[in-house]
Amino acid sequence: MKGTLPDQTQRELYRPMLCDIIDPKHELALLADRINWDYFENEFSSLYSMVGQSAVPIRLMVGCLILKQLKNLGDETLAKAWIENQYMQYFCEMRCFEHRFPFNPSDFVHFRNVQ
């Protein structure tokens, strides 16, 4: 089943929004705003089941795969870098800084096999 991120539009008292703490002119912030993410949603949506457990959201998975290529990282090293880098998190549509990688890096294998 196609996954979605939880609604993150409401501000939390102790968790600042990433858009408030990043430099909007950073290369990953600019790239995130230029990519047509709807294209990926449309292309991959048909590969998701309509029943079952929710999967990793398409934007998050595609964003991570793009970051892996841009930064030449492996599955595990991307997860570690993503936790430390607010720009990577913003690129993948996270609204607040996350202290944990949002899925198991082994899910990359399943996503690559579906393509």
DSSP file (Angstrom, degrees, kcal/mol; ACC not computed):
  #  RESIDUE AA STRUCTURE BP1 BP2  ACC     N-H-->O    O-->H-N    N-H-->O    O-->H-N    TCO  KAPPA ALPHA  PHI   PSI    X-CA   Y-CA   Z-CA
    1    1 A M              0   0    0      0, 0.0    54,-2.8     0, 0.0    49,-0.2   0.000 360.0 360.0 360.0 137.3    0.0    0.0    0.0
    2    2 A K        -     0   0    0     47,-0.6     2,-0.2    52,-0.2    54,-0.1  -0.384 360.0-137.3 -64.6 130.9    1.4    3.4   -0.9
    3    3 A G        -     0   0    0     53,-0.5    55,-0.5    51,-0.1     2,-0.3  -0.502  16.7-165.5 -90.7 157.4    2.8    5.2    2.1
    4    4 A T        -     0   0    0     -2,-0.2     3,-0.1    53,-0.2    50,-0.0  -0.967  24.9-112.1-135.4 153.7    2.4    8.8    3.2
    5    5 A L        -     0   0    0     -2,-0.3     3,-0.1     1,-0.1    51,-0.0  -0.565  45.0 -96.8 -78.8 149.7    4.2   10.9    5.7
    6    6 A P        -     0   0    0      0, 0.0     2,-0.3     0, 0.0    -1,-0.1  -0.302  53.0 -83.7 -62.5 153.1    2.3   12.0    8.7
    7    7 A D        +     0   0    0      1,-0.1     3,-0.1    -3,-0.1    -3,-0.0  -0.432  52.9 172.5 -60.6 119.0    0.8   15.5    8.5
    8    8 A Q        +     0   0    0     -2,-0.3    -1,-0.1     1,-0.1     4,-0.1   0.034  45.1 103.5-119.4  24.7    3.6   17.8    9.6
    9    9 A T        +     0   0    0      2,-0.1     2,-0.4    86,-0.0    -1,-0.1   0.792  61.8  81.9 -81.1 -26.8    2.0   21.1    8.9
   10   10 A Q  S    S-     0   0    0     -3,-0.1     2,-0.1     1,-0.1     0, 0.0  -0.640  85.4-120.5 -81.2 131.9    1.3   22.0   12.5
   11   11 A R        -     0   0    0     -2,-0.4     2,-0.4     1,-0.0    -2,-0.1  -0.399  20.2-142.6 -71.2 145.6    4.2   23.4   14.3
   12   12 A E  B >   -A   15   0A   0      3,-0.8     3,-0.7     1,-0.1     5,-0.1  -0.873  14.9-127.0-109.4 145.5    5.5   21.6   17.4
   13   13 A L  T 3  S+     0   0    0     -2,-0.4    -1,-0.1     1,-0.2    -2,-0.0   0.877 106.0  28.3 -58.5 -43.7    6.7   23.5   20.4
   14   14 A Y  T 3  S+     0   0    0      1,-0.1    -1,-0.2     2,-0.0    -3,-0.0   0.296 110.6  71.6-106.1   9.2   10.1   21.8   20.7
   15   15 A R  B <  S-A   12   0A   0     -3,-0.7    -3,-0.8    81,-0.0    -1,-0.1  -0.883  71.2-150.1-128.3 101.0   10.7   20.8   17.1
   16   16 A P        -     0   0    0      0, 0.0    81,-0.8     0, 0.0     2,-0.2  -0.355  27.1-104.8 -68.6 149.5   11.5   23.7   14.7
   17   17 A M  B >>  -B   96   0B   0     79,-0.2     3,-1.3     1,-0.1     4,-0.6  -0.498  21.6-130.2 -71.2 140.1   10.5   23.4   11.1
   18   18 A L  H >> S+     0   0    0     77,-3.7     4,-1.8     1,-0.3     3,-1.3   0.866 106.8  62.7 -60.4 -36.5   13.4   22.6    8.8
   19   19 A C  H 34 S+     0   0    0     76,-0.4    -1,-0.3     1,-0.3    77,-0.1   0.730 101.6  53.7 -63.6 -19.2   12.4   25.5    6.5
   20   20 A D  H <4 S+     0   0    0     -3,-1.3    -1,-0.3     1,-0.1    -2,-0.2   0.654 115.7  36.0 -86.4 -16.8   13.0   27.9    9.4
   21   21 A I  H << S+     0   0    0     -3,-1.3    -2,-0.2    -4,-0.6     2,-0.2   0.565 100.8  80.9-115.5 -10.9   16.6   26.7   10.0
   22   22 A I  S  < S-     0   0    0     -4,-1.8     3,-0.0    64,-0.1    65,-0.0  -0.544  82.9-109.3 -93.8 163.4   18.0   25.9    6.6
   23   23 A D    >   -     0   0    0     -2,-0.2     3,-2.2     1,-0.1     6,-0.2  -0.825  22.9-149.8 -86.0 115.4   19.5   28.2    4.0
   24   24 A P  T 3  S+     0   0    0      0, 0.0    -1,-0.1     0, 0.0    -5,-0.0   0.622  95.1  60.4 -65.3  -9.4   16.9   28.3    1.2
   25   25 A K  T 3  S+     0   0    0      4,-0.1     2,-0.0     5,-0.1    -2,-0.0   0.387  76.2 119.9 -96.6   3.2   19.8   28.9   -1.3
   26   26 A H  S <> S-     0   0    0     -3,-2.2     4,-2.5     1,-0.1     3,-0.3  -0.382  76.5-115.8 -65.6 147.4   21.6   25.7   -0.4
   27   27 A E  H  > S+     0   0    0      1,-0.2     4,-2.3     2,-0.2     5,-0.2   0.848 113.8  47.9 -57.1 -39.3   22.0   23.4   -3.4
   28   28 A L  H  > S+     0   0    0      2,-0.2     4,-2.3     1,-0.2    -1,-0.2   0.857 111.2  50.8 -72.7 -33.6   19.7   20.6   -2.0
   29   29 A A  H  > S+     0   0    0     -3,-0.3     4,-1.4    -6,-0.2    -2,-0.2   0.917 113.2  45.9 -67.5 -42.2   17.0   23.1   -1.0
   30   30 A L  H  X S+     0   0    0     -4,-2.5     4,-0.9     1,-0.2    -2,-0.2   0.919 113.9  48.4 -65.0 -43.7   17.0   24.6   -4.5
   31   31 A L  H >X S+     0   0    0     -4,-2.3     4,-1.7    -5,-0.2     3,-0.7   0.898 106.9  56.3 -64.3 -40.8   17.0   21.1   -6.2
   32   32 A A  H 3< S+     0   0    0     -4,-2.3    -1,-0.2     1,-0.3    -2,-0.2   0.861 109.0  47.3 -59.3 -35.8   14.2   19.9   -4.0
   33   33 A D  H 3< S+     0   0    0     -4,-1.4    -1,-0.3     1,-0.2    -2,-0.2   0.656 112.4  50.0 -80.9 -15.5   12.0   22.8   -5.2
   34   34 A R  H << S+     0   0    0     -4,-0.9    -2,-0.2    -3,-0.7     2,-0.2   0.716  87.4  94.4 -95.2 -23.6   12.9   22.3   -8.9
   35   35 A I  S  < S-     0   0    0     -4,-1.7     2,-1.4    -5,-0.1     3,-0.1  -0.476  76.4-128.9 -73.8 138.2   12.2   18.5   -9.2
   36   36 A N    >>  +     0   0    0      1,-0.2     3,-0.9    -2,-0.2     4,-0.8  -0.692  31.7 176.6 -84.4  88.2    8.8   17.5  -10.4
   37   37 A W  H 3> S+     0   0    0     -2,-1.4     4,-2.0     1,-0.3    -1,-0.2   0.762  72.3  67.8 -68.7 -25.4    8.0   15.1   -7.6
   38   38 A D  H 3> S+     0   0    0      1,-0.2     4,-2.7     2,-0.2    -1,-0.3   0.842  92.2  61.9 -62.8 -32.1    4.5   14.5   -9.0
   39   39 A Y  H <> S+     0   0    0     -3,-0.9     4,-2.4     2,-0.2    -1,-0.2   0.940 106.1  44.2 -57.8 -48.0    6.1   12.7  -12.0
   40   40 A F  H  X S+     0   0    0     -4,-0.8     4,-2.5     2,-0.2     5,-0.3   0.896 111.3  54.1 -65.7 -40.3    7.6   10.1   -9.7
   41   41 A E  H  X S+     0   0    0     -4,-2.0     4,-1.7     1,-0.2    -1,-0.2   0.934 112.3  44.2 -57.5 -46.4    4.4    9.7   -7.8
   42   42 A N  H  X S+     0   0    0     -4,-2.7     4,-0.5     1,-0.2    -2,-0.2   0.891 114.9  48.1 -67.0 -40.3    2.5    9.1  -11.0
   43   43 A E  H  < S+     0   0    0     -4,-2.4    -2,-0.2    -5,-0.2    -1,-0.2   0.881 121.0  33.6 -69.4 -39.0    5.1    6.7  -12.4
   44   44 A F  H >< S+     0   0    0     -4,-2.5     3,-1.6    -5,-0.2     4,-0.4   0.646  95.3  84.0 -95.3 -15.8    5.5    4.5   -9.3
   45   45 A S  H >< S+     0   0    0     -4,-1.7     3,-1.6    -5,-0.3    -1,-0.2   0.857  85.6  58.7 -57.7 -36.9    2.0    4.6   -7.9
   46   46 A S  T 3< S+     0   0    0     -4,-0.5    -1,-0.3     1,-0.3    -2,-0.1   0.701  98.2  61.3 -68.5 -17.0    0.8    1.7  -10.1
   47   47 A L  T <  S+     0   0    0     -3,-1.6     2,-0.3    -4,-0.1    -1,-0.3   0.540  89.3  88.8 -84.9  -7.1    3.5   -0.5   -8.6
   48   48 A Y  S <  S-     0   0    0     -3,-1.6     2,-0.1    -4,-0.4   -46,-0.1  -0.710  79.1-120.5 -95.6 142.9    2.0   -0.2   -5.1
   49   49 A S        -     0   0    0     -2,-0.3   -47,-0.6     2,-0.1    -2,-0.1  -0.401   9.1-136.8 -74.2 154.8   -0.7   -2.5   -3.8
   50   50 A M  S    S+     0   0    0    -49,-0.2     2,-0.3    -2,-0.1    -1,-0.1   0.535  87.1  46.1 -88.4  -8.2   -4.0   -1.1   -2.7
   51   51 A V  S    S+     0   0    0      2,-0.1     2,-0.1   -50,-0.0    -2,-0.1  -0.832  85.2  44.8-128.4 166.6   -4.0   -3.4    0.4
   52   52 A G  S    S-     0   0    0     -2,-0.3     2,-0.1     2,-0.0     3,-0.1  -0.454  93.2 -15.8 100.2-171.3   -1.6   -4.3    3.1
   53   53 A Q  S    S-     0   0    0     -2,-0.1    -2,-0.1     1,-0.1     2,-0.1  -0.397  77.1 -98.9 -70.6 143.6    0.9   -2.4    5.3
   54   54 A S        -     0   0    0     -2,-0.1   -52,-0.2     1,-0.1   -51,-0.1  -0.365  39.7-142.7 -63.9 140.3    1.8    1.1    4.2
   55   55 A A        -     0   0    0    -54,-2.8   -51,-0.1     1,-0.1    -1,-0.1  -0.343  35.2 -71.1 -93.7 178.1    5.1    1.4    2.3
   56   56 A V        -     0   0    0     -2,-0.1   -53,-0.5   -53,-0.1    -1,-0.1  -0.536  65.5 -97.8 -66.9 134.1    7.7    4.1    2.5
   57   57 A P     >  -     0   0    0      0, 0.0     4,-2.4     0, 0.0     5,-0.2  -0.245  27.4-125.1 -56.5 143.3    6.4    7.2    0.7
   58   58 A I  H  > S+     0   0    0    -55,-0.5     4,-3.1     1,-0.2     5,-0.3   0.902 108.7  52.9 -59.0 -45.0    7.5    7.5   -2.9
   59   59 A R  H  > S+     0   0    0      1,-0.2     4,-2.4     2,-0.2    -1,-0.2   0.902 111.0  47.5 -59.7 -41.4    8.9   11.0   -2.4
   60   60 A L  H  > S+     0   0    0      2,-0.2     4,-2.2     1,-0.2    -1,-0.2   0.931 115.4  44.1 -65.8 -45.8   11.0    9.8    0.5
   61   61 A M  H  X S+     0   0    0     -4,-2.4     4,-2.2     2,-0.2    -2,-0.2   0.935 117.0  44.4 -67.3 -46.7   12.3    6.7   -1.3
   62   62 A V  H  X S+     0   0    0     -4,-3.1     4,-2.5     1,-0.2     5,-0.2   0.915 112.8  52.9 -64.9 -41.9   13.1    8.5   -4.6
   63   63 A G  H  X S+     0   0    0     -4,-2.4     4,-2.3    -5,-0.3    -1,-0.2   0.912 110.2  47.7 -58.3 -43.5   14.7   11.4   -2.7
   64   64 A C  H  X S+     0   0    0     -4,-2.2     4,-2.4     2,-0.2    -1,-0.2   0.892 110.8  51.1 -65.9 -39.6   16.9    9.0   -0.8
   65   65 A L  H  X S+     0   0    0     -4,-2.2     4,-1.6     2,-0.2    -2,-0.2   0.885 110.2  49.4 -66.3 -37.2   17.9    7.2   -4.0
   66   66 A I  H  X S+     0   0    0     -4,-2.5     4,-2.8     2,-0.2    -2,-0.2   0.927 111.1  50.1 -64.4 -44.4   18.8   10.6   -5.7
   67   67 A L  H  X S+     0   0    0     -4,-2.3     4,-2.7     1,-0.2    -2,-0.2   0.885 105.9  56.3 -61.6 -38.8   20.9   11.5   -2.6
   68   68 A K  H  X>S+     0   0    0     -4,-2.4     5,-1.9     1,-0.2     4,-0.8   0.910 112.4  42.1 -58.7 -42.3   22.7    8.2   -2.8
   69   69 A Q  H  <5S+     0   0    0     -4,-1.6     3,-0.3     3,-0.2    -2,-0.2   0.922 115.3  48.9 -71.2 -44.7   23.7    8.9   -6.3
   70   70 A L  H  <5S+     0   0    0     -4,-2.8    -2,-0.2     1,-0.2    -1,-0.2   0.890 123.1  31.8 -62.4 -40.5   24.6   12.6   -5.7
   71   71 A K  H  <5S-     0   0    0     -4,-2.7    -1,-0.2    -5,-0.2    -2,-0.2   0.421 103.9-124.8-100.2  -0.3   26.7   11.8   -2.7
   72   72 A N  T  <5 +     0   0    0     -4,-0.8     2,-0.3    -3,-0.3    -3,-0.2   0.953  56.7 154.1  55.1  55.8   28.0    8.4   -3.8
   73   73 A L      < -     0   0    0     -5,-1.9    -1,-0.2    -6,-0.2     2,-0.1  -0.801  40.7-128.2-114.6 153.9   26.7    6.7   -0.6
   74   74 A G     >  -     0   0    0     -2,-0.3     4,-2.3     1,-0.1     5,-0.2  -0.340  40.1 -92.7 -86.6 177.6   25.7    3.2    0.2
   75   75 A D  H  > S+     0   0    0      1,-0.2     4,-1.6     2,-0.2    -1,-0.1   0.943 124.9  38.8 -58.9 -51.3   22.4    2.2    1.9
   76   76 A E  H  > S+     0   0    0      1,-0.2     4,-1.8     2,-0.2    -1,-0.2   0.888 115.8  51.1 -70.0 -39.8   23.8    2.2    5.4
   77   77 A T  H  > S+     0   0    0      1,-0.2     4,-2.4     2,-0.2    -1,-0.2   0.843 107.2  54.4 -69.9 -31.4   26.0    5.3    4.9
   78   78 A L  H  X S+     0   0    0     -4,-2.3     4,-3.1     2,-0.2     5,-0.2   0.936 106.1  52.9 -63.4 -44.3   23.1    7.3    3.5
   79   79 A A  H  X S+     0   0    0     -4,-1.6     4,-1.5     1,-0.2    -2,-0.2   0.902 112.0  45.0 -58.3 -42.1   21.1    6.5    6.6
   80   80 A K  H  X S+     0   0    0     -4,-1.8     4,-1.0     2,-0.2    -1,-0.2   0.916 115.8  45.7 -68.6 -42.9   23.9    7.8    8.9
   81   81 A A  H  X S+     0   0    0     -4,-2.4     4,-0.9     1,-0.2     3,-0.3   0.881 108.8  56.9 -67.0 -37.7   24.5   10.9    6.8
   82   82 A W  H >< S+     0   0    0     -4,-3.1     3,-0.5     1,-0.2     7,-0.3   0.873 102.7  54.6 -62.4 -38.9   20.7   11.6    6.5
   83   83 A I  H 3< S+     0   0    0     -4,-1.5    -1,-0.2     1,-0.2    -2,-0.2   0.845 114.1  41.4 -63.6 -33.5   20.4   11.7   10.3
   84   84 A E  H 3< S+     0   0    0     -4,-1.0     2,-0.6    -3,-0.3    -1,-0.2   0.549 104.7  73.0 -91.1  -8.8   23.1   14.3   10.6
   85   85 A N    <X  -     0   0    0     -4,-0.9     4,-1.6    -3,-0.5     3,-0.2  -0.901  51.7-171.3-121.2 109.2   22.1   16.5    7.6
   86   86 A Q  H  > S+     0   0    0     -2,-0.6     4,-2.3     1,-0.2     5,-0.1   0.776  89.5  59.1 -66.9 -26.3   19.1   18.7    7.7
   87   87 A Y  H  > S+     0   0    0      2,-0.2     4,-2.3     1,-0.2    -1,-0.2   0.879 104.0  50.1 -71.5 -37.1   19.4   19.5    4.0
   88   88 A M  H  > S+     0   0    0     -3,-0.2     4,-1.5     2,-0.2    -2,-0.2   0.910 111.8  49.0 -63.9 -41.0   19.0   15.8    3.1
   89   89 A Q  H  <>S+     0   0    0     -4,-1.6     5,-2.5    -7,-0.3    -2,-0.2   0.910 111.1  48.8 -66.1 -41.7   15.9   15.6    5.3
   90   90 A Y  H ><5S+     0   0    0     -4,-2.3     3,-1.9     1,-0.2    -1,-0.2   0.911 107.2  56.4 -62.7 -41.9   14.4   18.7    3.7
   91   91 A F  H 3<5S+     0   0    0     -4,-2.3    -1,-0.2     1,-0.3    -2,-0.2   0.846 106.0  51.2 -57.5 -35.5   15.2   17.3    0.3
   92   92 A C  T 3<5S-     0   0    0     -4,-1.5    -1,-0.3    -3,-0.1    -2,-0.2   0.230 124.3-103.6 -90.6  13.7   13.1   14.2    1.2
   93   93 A E  T < 5 +     0   0    0     -3,-1.9     2,-0.3     1,-0.3    -3,-0.2   0.665  66.4 152.9  76.2  21.4   10.2   16.3    2.3
   94   94 A M      < -     0   0    0     -5,-2.5    -1,-0.3    -6,-0.1     3,-0.1  -0.619  30.1-161.4 -75.9 142.8   10.6   16.1    6.1
   95   95 A R  S    S+     0   0    0     -2,-0.3   -77,-3.7     1,-0.1   -76,-0.4   0.815  72.4  33.0 -94.2 -36.1    9.2   19.1    7.8
   96   96 A C  B    S-B   17   0B   0    -79,-0.3     2,-0.2   -78,-0.1   -79,-0.2  -0.843  98.7 -88.5-118.4 157.0   11.0   18.8   11.2
   97   97 A F        -     0   0    0    -81,-0.8     2,-0.4    -2,-0.3   -14,-0.1  -0.443  43.7-150.5 -65.2 132.5   14.4   17.5   12.0
   98   98 A E        -     0   0    0     -2,-0.2    -9,-0.1     1,-0.1    -1,-0.0  -0.862  15.3-159.6-108.2 140.9   14.3   13.7   12.6
   99   99 A H  S    S+     0   0    0     -2,-0.4     2,-0.3     2,-0.1    -1,-0.1   0.433  78.9  50.7 -96.8  -1.6   16.7   11.9   14.9
  100  100 A R  S    S-     0   0    0    -18,-0.1   -20,-0.0   -17,-0.0    -1,-0.0  -0.983  91.0-107.3-134.6 146.5   16.1    8.5   13.3
  101  101 A F        -     0   0    0     -2,-0.3    -2,-0.1     1,-0.1   -22,-0.1  -0.569  35.8-128.6 -68.9 135.7   16.2    7.3    9.7
  102  102 A P  S    S+     0   0    0      0, 0.0     2,-0.3     0, 0.0    -1,-0.1   0.530  79.2  17.1 -75.0  -5.5   12.5    6.8    8.8
  103  103 A F  S    S-     0   0    0    -47,-0.0    -2,-0.0   -24,-0.0     0, 0.0  -0.971  91.1 -81.4-154.6 168.8   12.8    3.2    7.4
  104  104 A N    >   -     0   0    0     -2,-0.3     3,-2.8     1,-0.1     4,-0.3  -0.599  36.4-132.8 -74.5 128.0   15.1    0.2    7.4
  105  105 A P  T >  S+     0   0    0      0, 0.0     3,-1.6     0, 0.0     4,-0.4   0.725 102.5  73.2 -55.4 -20.8   17.9    0.7    4.8
  106  106 A S  T >> S+     0   0    0      1,-0.3     4,-0.9     2,-0.2     3,-0.9   0.699  78.8  76.4 -67.2 -15.9   17.2   -2.8    3.5
  107  107 A D  H <> S+     0   0    0     -3,-2.8     4,-2.2     1,-0.2    -1,-0.3   0.741  79.8  70.8 -65.5 -21.5   14.0   -1.4    2.0
  108  108 A F  H <> S+     0   0    0     -3,-1.6     4,-2.7    -4,-0.3    -1,-0.2   0.897  93.9  55.2 -59.0 -38.8   16.2    0.1   -0.8
  109  109 A V  H <> S+     0   0    0     -3,-0.9     4,-1.9    -4,-0.4    -1,-0.2   0.928 108.2  47.0 -61.0 -45.9   16.7   -3.5   -2.1
  110  110 A H  H  X S+     0   0    0     -4,-0.9     4,-1.2     1,-0.2    -1,-0.2   0.907 112.9  49.0 -64.0 -41.5   13.0   -4.1   -2.4
  111  111 A F  H  X S+     0   0    0     -4,-2.2     4,-1.2     1,-0.2     3,-0.4   0.908 111.0  49.4 -66.2 -42.2   12.4   -0.8   -4.1
  112  112 A R  H  < S+     0   0    0     -4,-2.7    -1,-0.2     1,-0.2    -2,-0.2   0.856 108.0  54.9 -65.5 -34.2   15.2   -1.3   -6.6
  113  113 A N  H  < S+     0   0    0     -4,-1.9    -1,-0.2     1,-0.2    -2,-0.2   0.777 103.2  55.9 -71.0 -26.4   13.9   -4.8   -7.4
  114  114 A V  H  <        0   0    0     -4,-1.2    -1,-0.2    -3,-0.4    -2,-0.2   0.836 360.0 360.0 -73.8 -32.9   10.5   -3.5   -8.3
  115  115 A Q     <        0   0    0     -4,-1.2    -1,-0.2    -3,-0.1    -2,-0.2   0.538 360.0 360.0 -63.9 360.0   11.8   -1.1  -10.9
